[in-house]
Amino acid sequence: MSTEVIRRNTRKKEILVQAAETLFLQKGIRQVTVEEIVRLANVSKATFYKYFTDKKDILDQVMRKSADAVLEKLQSLLEKGKQGRMTKEDFLKIVDMNEYDQLFQSGLLMEMIEDYPEYVEDFRVSYTDQIMPIFYDLIRMAKIDGIVRMDVDTDVLMIFTQALRKPNIHEDSPVLQRMSFKEFNMKYMDLYLYGVMGSDKRDT
């Protein structure tokens, strides 16, 4: 197979993944069909099935694309920290939802948890294994640079963080009737960072 053919095939697959992501964000997973995905991507249904077995398969690719982007951003923060002093602004980017892909800001994850709980858990474990070493290094740097308290146990912080990243909230929650999932996430992480008592450190 020539390099040009490989490039064209890769491009078609990328277009399909982008089309699926756009539709999933617009309509949710349940309301999107394979027919809609191929129509938006302007390819045939046969082309879709050349790369993906079904809608869940392309959803997996959408998730991996977004998760890889998150990993890349964390790695970039780590590299920046290694080259110089980490700032509070840098550290906040680790948990700032605005820094992440739209996929992780939307209510799409709530739908996935409802419909594909086993897949979501397997996916979480897979990417957690990749993220954790980076996170440990970032926390170590943040301690050295005076951003995180030196007496904070990193393992305890990790368990606390992982527990908080799995909020017990569902699509029909009254909270999500009055605010978007993105806004909920931002408020949720605000509590994680600053607690409920308030601190003058927040304004420094």
Secondary structure, 3 states (H helix, E strand, C coil): CCHHHHHHHHHHHHHHHHHHHHHHHHHCCCCCCHHHHHHHHCCCHHHHHHHCCCHHHHHHHHHHHHHHHHHHHHHHHHHHHHHCCCCHHHHHCCCCHHHCCHHHCCCHHHHHHHHCHHHHHHHHHHHHHHHHHHHHHHHHHHHHCCCCCCCCCHHHHHHHHHHHCCCCCCCCCCHHHHCCHHHHHHHHHHHHHHCCCCCHHHHC
